[in-house]
Each structure stands twice: as structure tokens, then as C-alpha cells.
């Protein structure tokens, strides 16, 4: 089980309650085991971070990035964050808000393909 900073619980709940349109759109495709029976959580605290979506079985983090993620400062922060998550054995997929809103089905397909990759890695 992944540990997390307990002080993030309240913030994660607020983020769930105030999801962006892109997050809502993607959540509609991920919730209730719609992608190959995999369970996803949204706004999940991991360590000192809150990830947009997390699938424990696939060890997969999905981030939906708005415009604020494209500044030099935030790009550096996201890199450090991704390195931390990767050090825990997690894979990180990033999509822009625009990708999710304009091509929701395509984004869901990319995630589905990633789930297939995970299944192949776990075969004997």
C-alpha cells in the first residue's frame, strides 16, 4: 500500500468536489470499472502529492494538465513529481485538458492500451 501525507485528505476531497470539465469527462470513462474492469480513484494522495487518477492494479497514474502546467517552473515541478512517482514503481501518463475534452474516447483508448501493456508485463 502506498503511503501519503494525511494532511492532503481534505484538499483531495475539495479537488474531487471541484473537478475541471476535463477531469469530469475522463472520470465518466474511468469510473465503475469501465476500462477492462480496472478500478480507478480520482484525486488520490500519494506521498506528498495528489494525483488526478490512480489505478492501483496497473500501478498507473493519469494526470490531466491545464495551461498552468506549461510554464517553466511547473514543468520542472512536474518532472520532479513524476520522478518520485516512478521511483515508487508507478507509470505516469499525462494528457492536456484540450486532448481530454476534444478526444475523450482517444484518451480512454490510450489508457486502455496502457492497461494492456501492464497485463503483458505481469505474464510469466
N, C-alpha and C positions, 0 to 999 in steps of 0.2 A: 504494500500500500504506500502511496506517495504521501509524504508529509506536507503540511502547509502552515503558513503563518495564520494563526487563529484570528488575528485582528482583521483579516481580509474577508471574513464571512459576511459581515454586514455590507461591505462595499460590493461584494459579489451579488448579493441579493438585490441591491439597488441597480446594479448593471442589468440584471435579469429583468427587473421591472421596467427599465428604460432602454430596452434594446433598440438598436438602429433598424431602419427599414431593411437593410441588407441582412442583418442578423436574424430578423424575423423571417425573412424569405428563406434563408438557408435552414433555419430551425424547422420550418414547415417540411423540409425534405429529410431532415435527420432524425426527428423525434419519433418515438414509438417504434423503434427498430425497423424503420422503413428501408434502410440500406443494408441488405443482406443479413438482417437480424442482429446487427450490431447496436449496442446501446451507446448513446452519446449523452454527455452532460454539457450544459451551457454555463458560461461564466464560472468556471471551475478553478478554485485556488490550487496552485501547485507551487510549493516553496514560497517565495516572496512575490509571486506573480499570480495574476488571474488570466487564464486563457479563455478565448471566446468559446471554443468547443473542445471536448476531450472524449476520446473513445479508449477506455482502459484496455479492452481486449486486443485492440490493434496497436496500442501504445502510440496513438495518433493525436496530435494537437492540430486544430484548424484555427487560423487567425483570419479575420475579415478586417482589412485595413482601409480606413478612411484617409482623407487627404493629409491629416496630421502625421501620418506615418512616412511621408516622403520628404521631410526636412532632414538636413544633415545630422542634426542632433538625435532625432528619433530613429533614423536608420541605424546609427551606432548603438542606441539603446536596444533596438530590436535584435541586432546581431548578438549582443551580449546575452540577451534573454533567450534567444534561440540556442546559443551555445550551452547555456545552463540546462535547458530542457533536453537537448541532445545528450548531455552528459548523464541524464537520468535514463537514457535508453529510449527516449521518445523521438518520434519523427514529427516534423513541423511542416504543414502546408499553409501557404499564405495566398489569399485572394484579395483583390481590391473590392471595395464596395460596388464599383461600377461593374466588374465581372459578375458578381453575385446577382445584382439587380437586372442586368441585361441578359445574362446567360445562366440563370439559376440551374437549369437542367444540365448544362455542360459542366458546371462546377460540381454538381452532385455526381456526375459520371466520373470526373477526375478523382473525387473522393472514393467512389466505388472501386475504381481501378487500384487505388492505393490500398484499399482493404484486401483486394485480391493479391497484391504483392506481399502483404503481411501474411496471408494464409500460405503462400508459396514458401516464404522464409521459415515457417514453422513445420514444414513437412520433413519427415525423416530422410 
